[in-house]
């Protein structure tokens, strides 16, 4: 994940095709050692691909709209306070 984050950071910074050395430089600047095997695999998978296109594919678009259900509104009966058997000042 750290390799991908560094790769994307470089891409957002304007480097449209970051190399393994570029990614290693970013990681080493913050004290992280790169795993050469994973980095080579990442570079191989992303080589020649547009970063913005990859990001939009991964986002998958917006979630589908929830189904609208008609809610039946029950009319509340008004409670009558007319004859409760006592008055306020009795």
Buried (B, 14 or more C-beta within 10 A) or exposed (E): EBBBEBBBBBBEEEBEEBBBEBBBBBBEEEEBEBEEEEBEEBBEEBEEEEBEEBEEEEEEEEEEEEEEEEEEEEEEEEEEEEEEEEEEEE
